[in-house]
Amino acid sequence: MAGGSLALYLSALLTPCYADPWIDPGDSSLRHDIVLLADAGIIGSPVTQWPMSWGDIEPDESLSERPLTAAEMAALTRVRQRLRDARRIGEWRLNYKVAGGSEPWAVRGFEDTPRAEAEAGVGLKWTGERFAVRLSGEYAHDAADGKDWRLDGSYAGVALGNWMLAAAITDRWWGPSWQSNVILTNNARPIPAFTIDRNSTRPFESKWLSWIGHWDLVTLFGFLESQRAVPNAWFFGMRFTARPTRWLEIGLSRSAMWCGDGRPCGFDTFIDLLLGKDNVGDNISSDDEPGNQLGGYDIRLTGAGLGWPVALYFQRIGEDEQDFQPTLFLNVLGAEFWGGFANGASYRLFAELSDTLCGGNLFGGGKPDICYNHGLYQTGMRYRGRSIGHAADNDAKLLTVGSVLNESGEGRWTLTVTGGELNRAGDRDERNTVTQDAADYFSLNLVHRRSLFSGDLYAGIGYESIDGLPEDSADDLRVFVRWAAGW
């Protein structure tokens, strides 16, 4: 009997369970389901900021103004199942993963593809009524940044009222785009940070503020690596999102690096940073310059309320500031179209154009060698060898067309095709993390997910070409397989 009890205990312990307070970015299929339900009117929270709080994903089909379609009902079932998993609190749970394949993609998208040729990780997590912790250890073979052992994915948080305070090393994604946004993505490894985030995005009760609708606010104070032009610089980020109506979502984002070895780090410096008092020779001296920052906005408009399964979105993030307003914008413009079938399967198609040439504005000329770079913080908006913003780094223009298909069963598919120009203007830029010279880019990525052995099988195949370099062009097949449980 004792042996049987031990077996039952081990079986329960090893049962994969999400039980997390947040939904990490990286799963386009789950994201498609959540956005589908939000556009149907049965999820009210903003959907352009990741991680998202599981506590805020509470689908309510009674809010829909019409009967749900088979595809929406299937999405509702999948999201509710994940929500039930997340609410299994009060128990320690194991999570584990293994992955292998060819070298990683040079230009990474929303999908959580492996960052090394071989990875293995194990973790332990617990979620209670107020506290949550996940301790994750990972080995990455021959990692590009030389850090084979990692704690990525770890966090410890406490809920205080409607706010979650946490120390976290987790991926983030700020914006409505599906391929890459221009301020904060999961392209680089996650930055260790202290964070403050709303648990529930419920609207203000005040009649004067209730018009804002569901809203969210996250602030993070992160710590960058020591191997940079200004070692141990700090990273600051803030994002506000609001969904005043079903058809409109607005995001305001800001990020900055400041402090670091040999630089001012006091409270006055931080206030200068917040006020945009960082234009050398204009409103501050070079000795007191607080840092390097980006800021701007994004908007997602949907016609779902009118019965049109289409959405338009754009993001404009300024590299510089003038008269307390961002200037020299980086831009993303995109469109989505979605639908479903009688058997419950659903799909999403999207097209997205991005431009990281400062002031290029998608179709014109701009100022090269500026975006993500800085005269003082010369490593720029990069962390451990990759851009913190757009995966293609500065001065790129890319067009992506893609699709997400969630089958009526367990199969989920994501396909993206991307083409364009990298580092297309200005002089040779040794700070660019993708290519130091101008080059043409093309990639095709197909990713498949399905449940297997109480876990999640995740496999991808693709092709990536960086053509036009002075040295041999990069032209490679990309293949990977990953299996994870509760990760």
Secondary structure, DSSP 8 states (H G I E B T S, - for coil): -HHHHHHHHHHHHHS-----SEE-S--HHHHHHHHHHHHTTS--S--SEESEEGGG----GGG-SS---HHHHHHHHHHHHHHHHHT--SS-EEEEEEEEESS--SS--SS---SSSEEEEEEEEEE-SSEEEEEEEEEETT-TTS--EE-TT-EEEEEETTEEEEEE----EESS-SS--SS--SSS----EEEEEES-----SSTTTGGG-EEEEEEEEEE--SSSSSTT-EEEEEEEEEEEETTEEEEEEEEEEE--TTS--SHHHHHHHHTT---BTTTB-GGG--EEEEEEEEEEEE-GGGT--EEEEEEEEEEEEETTEEEEEEEEEEEEEEEE-TTS-EEEEEEEEEE-SBT-TTTS--BTT-TT--SSSTT-SEETTEESS-TT-TT-EEEEEEEEEE-SSS-EEEEEEEEEEES-SSS--TT-SS-SS-EEEEEEEEEEEEEETTEEEEEEEEEEEEE--SS--EEEEEEEEEEEE--
